[in-house]
Each structure stands twice: as structure tokens, then as C-alpha cells.
Amino acid sequence: MSNRSIIIMVLVLIGATAYLLLKGDGDIDMGGEKHGAEAAHMEEAKKDVPVAPPAAPTAAPAADAKK
């Protein structure tokens, strides 16, 4: 590969990265684990997630398998 093609490839990758970063949500937190008031939004998000119904007992499906 020539130097010119490598430079063009790098510029295309930089452009694609910039496009994705600008068009994305942009709500990325690289600060690590949060505690206290900073983590309050996580508790609210957990409340909004629907809870799956409890699983059926494991003994009953053995009788259903014969049908």
C-alpha cells in the first residue's frame, strides 16, 4: 500500500468515527462506578423496566412432555 492510500484510509475512518459520535446518543459516561446522588438516575431506570412473571415450577413440565 502506498502512503497516500493509508492516509486516505485513516481520514475515512476518522470521518466515520466523528459521524457516529455526533449522530449517536452521546450519553456515554466513562467515569466509572457512581455512588450517592450521582447514581440516583440508575435507580429510576430500574423502576421503569418491566418485570418478567415468575417462572413455572420445574416439576410440572415433565408431565406435559408426554403429550
N, CA, C and O atoms as CSV, one atom per row, in Angstrom:
chain,resi,resn,atom,element,x,y,z
A,1,MET,N,N,0.843,-1.178,0.000
A,1,MET,CA,C,0.000,0.000,0.000
A,1,MET,C,C,0.889,1.242,0.000
A,1,MET,O,O,1.941,1.285,0.637
A,2,SER,N,N,0.441,2.210,-0.711
A,2,SER,CA,C,1.209,3.450,-0.743
A,2,SER,C,C,0.837,4.325,0.454
A,2,SER,O,O,-0.187,4.112,1.103
A,3,ASN,N,N,1.660,5.280,0.723
A,3,ASN,CA,C,1.398,6.205,1.826
A,3,ASN,C,C,0.118,6.995,1.583
A,3,ASN,O,O,-0.615,7.305,2.523
A,4,ARG,N,N,-0.145,7.317,0.334
A,4,ARG,CA,C,-1.343,8.091,0.006
A,4,ARG,C,C,-2.609,7.299,0.357
A,4,ARG,O,O,-3.548,7.864,0.918
A,5,SER,N,N,-2.647,6.014,0.038
A,5,SER,CA,C,-3.833,5.215,0.333
A,5,SER,C,C,-4.012,5.016,1.846
A,5,SER,O,O,-5.139,4.960,2.337
A,6,ILE,N,N,-2.910,4.911,2.572
A,6,ILE,CA,C,-3.005,4.789,4.029
A,6,ILE,C,C,-3.563,6.074,4.630
A,6,ILE,O,O,-4.406,6.017,5.524
A,7,ILE,N,N,-3.114,7.212,4.163
A,7,ILE,CA,C,-3.611,8.491,4.670
A,7,ILE,C,C,-5.094,8.654,4.355
A,7,ILE,O,O,-5.863,9.119,5.196
A,8,ILE,N,N,-5.492,8.277,3.156
A,8,ILE,CA,C,-6.911,8.367,2.777
A,8,ILE,C,C,-7.751,7.442,3.650
A,8,ILE,O,O,-8.837,7.822,4.085
A,9,MET,N,N,-7.262,6.236,3.909
A,9,MET,CA,C,-7.997,5.279,4.741
A,9,MET,C,C,-8.143,5.807,6.170
A,9,MET,O,O,-9.209,5.674,6.771
A,10,VAL,N,N,-7.091,6.398,6.712
A,10,VAL,CA,C,-7.153,6.958,8.059
A,10,VAL,C,C,-8.150,8.107,8.105
A,10,VAL,O,O,-8.923,8.207,9.058
A,11,LEU,N,N,-8.150,8.966,7.110
A,11,LEU,CA,C,-9.092,10.082,7.078
A,11,LEU,C,C,-10.540,9.593,6.977
A,11,LEU,O,O,-11.433,10.163,7.604
A,12,VAL,N,N,-10.768,8.553,6.201
A,12,VAL,CA,C,-12.125,7.992,6.093
A,12,VAL,C,C,-12.564,7.424,7.440
A,12,VAL,O,O,-13.705,7.624,7.857
A,13,LEU,N,N,-11.667,6.721,8.119
A,13,LEU,CA,C,-12.013,6.159,9.424
A,13,LEU,C,C,-12.265,7.255,10.462
A,13,LEU,O,O,-13.170,7.127,11.287
A,14,ILE,N,N,-11.482,8.320,10.429
A,14,ILE,CA,C,-11.705,9.444,11.341
A,14,ILE,C,C,-13.052,10.088,11.048
A,14,ILE,O,O,-13.791,10.434,11.969
A,15,GLY,N,N,-13.373,10.251,9.772
A,15,GLY,CA,C,-14.664,10.829,9.401
A,15,GLY,C,C,-15.829,9.956,9.840
A,15,GLY,O,O,-16.830,10.467,10.341
A,16,ALA,N,N,-15.710,8.642,9.659
A,16,ALA,CA,C,-16.775,7.725,10.071
A,16,ALA,C,C,-16.938,7.737,11.588
A,16,ALA,O,O,-18.060,7.701,12.093
A,17,THR,N,N,-15.835,7.788,12.307
A,17,THR,CA,C,-15.902,7.846,13.766
A,17,THR,C,C,-16.561,9.131,14.235
A,17,THR,O,O,-17.404,9.105,15.132
A,18,ALA,N,N,-16.192,10.244,13.644
A,18,ALA,CA,C,-16.792,11.530,14.010
A,18,ALA,C,C,-18.288,11.526,13.706
A,18,ALA,O,O,-19.082,12.028,14.502
A,19,TYR,N,N,-18.677,10.965,12.566
A,19,TYR,CA,C,-20.089,10.897,12.198
A,19,TYR,C,C,-20.873,10.077,13.224
A,19,TYR,O,O,-21.939,10.497,13.676
A,20,LEU,N,N,-20.349,8.917,13.585
A,20,LEU,CA,C,-21.047,8.059,14.542
A,20,LEU,C,C,-21.129,8.707,15.920
A,20,LEU,O,O,-22.145,8.580,16.604
A,21,LEU,N,N,-20.080,9.393,16.328
A,21,LEU,CA,C,-20.113,10.055,17.632
A,21,LEU,C,C,-21.105,11.212,17.643
A,21,LEU,O,O,-21.775,11.438,18.651
A,22,LEU,N,N,-21.207,11.938,16.553
A,22,LEU,CA,C,-22.122,13.071,16.502
A,22,LEU,C,C,-23.574,12.631,16.346
A,22,LEU,O,O,-24.471,13.279,16.886
A,23,LYS,N,N,-23.823,11.550,15.626
A,23,LYS,CA,C,-25.190,11.087,15.386
A,23,LYS,C,C,-25.692,10.169,16.495
A,23,LYS,O,O,-26.897,9.935,16.594
A,24,GLY,N,N,-24.813,9.651,17.319
A,24,GLY,CA,C,-25.215,8.770,18.410
A,24,GLY,C,C,-25.878,9.549,19.532
A,24,GLY,O,O,-25.999,10.772,19.468
A,25,ASP,N,N,-26.304,8.828,20.558
A,25,ASP,CA,C,-26.953,9.464,21.703
A,25,ASP,C,C,-26.009,10.403,22.427
A,25,ASP,O,O,-26.434,11.447,22.922
A,26,GLY,N,N,-24.744,10.050,22.494
A,26,GLY,CA,C,-23.766,10.906,23.140
A,26,GLY,C,C,-23.869,10.921,24.649
A,26,GLY,O,O,-23.262,11.774,25.297
A,27,ASP,N,N,-24.626,9.995,25.228
A,27,ASP,CA,C,-24.795,9.952,26.675
A,27,ASP,C,C,-23.916,8.841,27.247
A,27,ASP,O,O,-24.403,7.937,27.926
A,28,ILE,N,N,-22.632,8.918,26.967
A,28,ILE,CA,C,-21.700,7.900,27.415
A,28,ILE,C,C,-20.938,8.448,28.608
A,28,ILE,O,O,-20.358,9.532,28.545
A,29,ASP,N,N,-20.946,7.686,29.699
A,29,ASP,CA,C,-20.254,8.100,30.908
A,29,ASP,C,C,-19.081,7.162,31.149
A,29,ASP,O,O,-19.273,5.995,31.491
A,30,MET,N,N,-17.883,7.667,30.974
A,30,MET,CA,C,-16.686,6.857,31.164
A,30,MET,C,C,-16.078,7.084,32.550
A,30,MET,O,O,-14.903,6.785,32.763
A,31,GLY,N,N,-16.861,7.607,33.487
A,31,GLY,CA,C,-16.354,7.970,34.798
A,31,GLY,C,C,-16.248,6.822,35.778
A,31,GLY,O,O,-15.734,7.022,36.879
A,32,GLY,N,N,-16.704,5.640,35.438
A,32,GLY,CA,C,-16.621,4.517,36.358
A,32,GLY,C,C,-17.871,4.402,37.217
A,32,GLY,O,O,-18.906,4.997,36.918
A,33,GLU,N,N,-17.756,3.633,38.281
A,33,GLU,CA,C,-18.890,3.369,39.154
A,33,GLU,C,C,-19.269,4.620,39.936
A,33,GLU,O,O,-18.403,5.330,40.447
A,34,LYS,N,N,-20.571,4.883,40.024
A,34,LYS,CA,C,-21.065,6.080,40.711
A,34,LYS,C,C,-21.742,5.677,42.016
A,34,LYS,O,O,-22.323,4.596,42.115
A,35,HIS,N,N,-21.662,6.545,43.004
A,35,HIS,CA,C,-22.303,6.330,44.299
A,35,HIS,C,C,-23.042,7.596,44.694
A,35,HIS,O,O,-22.709,8.694,44.247
A,36,GLY,N,N,-24.048,7.425,45.538
A,36,GLY,CA,C,-24.762,8.579,46.076
A,36,GLY,C,C,-25.698,9.217,45.074
A,36,GLY,O,O,-26.359,8.525,44.300
A,37,ALA,N,N,-25.754,10.548,45.088
A,37,ALA,CA,C,-26.697,11.294,44.253
A,37,ALA,C,C,-26.396,11.113,42.776
A,37,ALA,O,O,-27.300,11.212,41.946
A,38,GLU,N,N,-25.143,10.850,42.434
A,38,GLU,CA,C,-24.788,10.669,41.025
A,38,GLU,C,C,-25.424,9.408,40.451
A,38,GLU,O,O,-25.685,9.341,39.250
A,39,ALA,N,N,-25.677,8.404,41.297
A,39,ALA,CA,C,-26.231,7.131,40.833
A,39,ALA,C,C,-27.749,7.096,40.930
A,39,ALA,O,O,-28.342,6.058,40.639
A,40,ALA,N,N,-28.397,8.168,41.322
A,40,ALA,CA,C,-29.848,8.183,41.516
A,40,ALA,C,C,-30.595,7.875,40.229
A,40,ALA,O,O,-31.653,7.247,40.269
A,41,HIS,N,N,-30.070,8.302,39.091
A,41,HIS,CA,C,-30.775,8.051,37.834
A,41,HIS,C,C,-30.828,6.560,37.505
A,41,HIS,O,O,-31.731,6.132,36.787
A,42,MET,N,N,-29.903,5.768,38.000
A,42,MET,CA,C,-29.912,4.330,37.736
A,42,MET,C,C,-31.070,3.655,38.466
A,42,MET,O,O,-31.689,2.739,37.923
A,43,GLU,N,N,-31.370,4.091,39.681
A,43,GLU,CA,C,-32.482,3.522,40.430
A,43,GLU,C,C,-33.808,3.824,39.729
A,43,GLU,O,O,-34.696,2.972,39.698
A,44,GLU,N,N,-33.948,5.018,39.170
A,44,GLU,CA,C,-35.166,5.366,38.439
A,44,GLU,C,C,-35.295,4.524,37.180
A,44,GLU,O,O,-36.401,4.122,36.818
A,45,ALA,N,N,-34.191,4.253,36.513
A,45,ALA,CA,C,-34.233,3.441,35.297
A,45,ALA,C,C,-34.627,2.005,35.611
A,45,ALA,O,O,-35.317,1.364,34.820
A,46,LYS,N,N,-34.196,1.497,36.755
A,46,LYS,CA,C,-34.556,0.126,37.146
A,46,LYS,C,C,-36.045,0.007,37.420
A,46,LYS,O,O,-36.633,-1.043,37.165
A,47,LYS,N,N,-36.671,1.068,37.938
A,47,LYS,CA,C,-38.097,1.039,38.224
A,47,LYS,C,C,-38.920,1.006,36.940
A,47,LYS,O,O,-40.018,0.450,36.933
A,48,ASP,N,N,-38.417,1.583,35.864
A,48,ASP,CA,C,-39.157,1.657,34.610
A,48,ASP,C,C,-39.124,0.351,33.825
A,48,ASP,O,O,-39.959,0.153,32.943
A,49,VAL,N,N,-38.186,-0.545,34.119
A,49,VAL,CA,C,-38.040,-1.790,33.368
A,49,VAL,C,C,-39.134,-2.756,33.803
A,49,VAL,O,O,-39.299,-2.982,35.002
A,50,PRO,N,N,-39.895,-3.339,32.858
A,50,PRO,CA,C,-40.951,-4.284,33.238
A,50,PRO,C,C,-40.341,-5.563,33.818
A,50,PRO,O,O,-39.307,-6.047,33.357
A,51,VAL,N,N,-41.002,-6.084,34.822
A,51,VAL,CA,C,-40.532,-7.287,35.487
A,51,VAL,C,C,-41.183,-8.498,34.828
A,51,VAL,O,O,-42.389,-8.501,34.582
A,52,ALA,N,N,-40.390,-9.520,34.546
A,52,ALA,CA,C,-40.916,-10.744,33.940
A,52,ALA,C,C,-41.707,-11.520,34.984
A,52,ALA,O,O,-41.360,-11.490,36.165
A,53,PRO,N,N,-42.772,-12.219,34.566
A,53,PRO,CA,C,-43.542,-13.020,35.527
A,53,PRO,C,C,-42.683,-14.156,36.063
A,53,PRO,O,O,-41.753,-14.602,35.392
A,54,PRO,N,N,-42.988,-14.624,37.261
A,54,PRO,CA,C,-42.190,-15.708,37.829
A,54,PRO,C,C,-42.303,-16.966,36.981
A,54,PRO,O,O,-43.327,-17.210,36.343
A,55,ALA,N,N,-41.242,-17.756,36.983
A,55,ALA,CA,C,-41.206,-18.985,36.180
A,55,ALA,C,C,-42.101,-20.042,36.802
A,55,ALA,O,O,-42.327,-20.042,38.012
A,56,ALA,N,N,-42.609,-20.942,35.972
A,56,ALA,CA,C,-43.455,-22.041,36.436
A,56,ALA,C,C,-42.603,-23.044,37.210
A,56,ALA,O,O,-41.391,-23.110,37.006
A,57,PRO,N,N,-43.209,-23.810,38.080
A,57,PRO,CA,C,-42.447,-24.832,38.819
A,57,PRO,C,C,-41.806,-25.831,37.856
A,57,PRO,O,O,-42.353,-26.108,36.788
A,58,THR,N,N,-40.669,-26.359,38.229
A,58,THR,CA,C,-39.938,-27.247,37.327
A,58,THR,C,C,-40.474,-28.665,37.333
A,58,THR,O,O,-40.148,-29.424,36.421
A,59,ALA,N,N,-41.286,-29.071,38.318
A,59,ALA,CA,C,-41.780,-30.449,38.390
A,59,ALA,C,C,-42.909,-30.680,37.380
A,59,ALA,O,O,-43.039,-31.793,36.870
A,60,ALA,N,N,-43.715,-29.683,37.078
A,60,ALA,CA,C,-44.885,-29.848,36.215
A,60,ALA,C,C,-44.529,-30.106,34.754
A,60,ALA,O,O,-45.242,-30.892,34.131
A,61,PRO,N,N,-43.508,-29.528,34.155
A,61,PRO,CA,C,-43.269,-29.763,32.742
A,61,PRO,C,C,-42.947,-31.211,32.371
A,61,PRO,O,O,-43.091,-31.576,31.204
A,62,ALA,N,N,-42.525,-32.031,33.297
A,62,ALA,CA,C,-42.227,-33.428,32.974
A,62,ALA,C,C,-43.502,-34.159,32.539
A,62,ALA,O,O,-43.447,-35.001,31.643
A,63,ALA,N,N,-44.648,-33.850,33.157
A,63,ALA,CA,C,-45.909,-34.474,32.787
A,63,ALA,C,C,-46.372,-33.949,31.431
A,63,ALA,O,O,-46.981,-34.697,30.665
A,64,ASP,N,N,-46.103,-32.698,31.119
A,64,ASP,CA,C,-46.507,-32.117,29.847
A,64,ASP,C,C,-45.690,-32.655,28.686
A,64,ASP,O,O,-46.167,-32.620,27.551
A,65,ALA,N,N,-44.505,-33.142,28.913
A,65,ALA,CA,C,-43.638,-33.609,27.834
A,65,ALA,C,C,-44.175,-34.872,27.180
A,65,ALA,O,O,-43.844,-35.149,26.027
A,66,LYS,N,N,-45.004,-35.655,27.893
A,66,LYS,CA,C,-45.548,-36.900,27.335
A,66,LYS,C,C,-46.671,-36.644,26.342
A,66,LYS,O,O,-47.015,-37.540,25.571
A,67,LYS,N,N,-47.240,-35.473,26.338
A,67,LYS,CA,C,-48.377,-35.168,25.451
A,67,LYS,C,C,-47.982,-35.042,24.034
A,67,LYS,O,O,-48.830,-34.788,23.178
